[in-house]
């Protein structure tokens, strides 16, 4: 099974947002956003509805938020 990394920190920095801003704008729990942003080594499981909400908050496609790791 592959691992993914979410580019939350990079996109938040581009917009000048904090992780709290991302949580509020996306409607995703702050601890979830923080956990996803912290995992530079990737994750094998994510909540796709949360990922979709975060992508919508950034106004990007999910593919632009997700980085596939080998």
N, C-alpha and C positions, 0 to 999 in steps of 0.2 A: 504494500500500500504506500502511496506517495505522501509526501509532506508538503504543506503549504505555509507560506509566510504572508501575513497581511501588511501592506505598505501604509499602515495608518499613520505612523509618525511622520513619514516623508510627506504625505498629502496634507496632514495637519500643519506642518511647518510651512508648506507652500501657501496655505490660506491664512497663516498667522493664528491658528486655532490651538487651544490647549486640548488635552484629552477629555477634559470636562466639557468643553465646547462640542467635541465630536459626540459625546454621549447625549448631551442635551439636544443637539440638532438631529441626531439619528433616532432618538428614543430607545437606545440600547443602554442597558445598565452600565454605569461607569466602571465597575469592577470587571465586567466582560470586556469593555473597550481597552482598559488598562492591561488586562491579561493578554489579549490578542496583540496589542502593540509591543508588549515586552518580549514576546517569543521570537527572537531573531533566529533561533535554531529550527523554527517551524513547528507545525502541529499536524497531527494525523486526523483530527476531528475538529470541525467547527460547526456552529449553528448557522446554517445557510440563510435563515430568515434574518438573523442579526447581521450577517455579512451583506445581505442585500440592502438592509436599512442603512448601514454605514456607507455603502457605495452610493446610494441615493443622496445621502447628506452631502457627500463630496461632489455629486453630480458627475459621477464616472460610472462606467460599466464595471460589473464584477470582475471581469478579466483584467481591468486596469488596477484593481485593488489587490488581486491575488498574484503571488509569485510562487511558481511551482519549484520545489527543491528536489534534487536527486538524492 
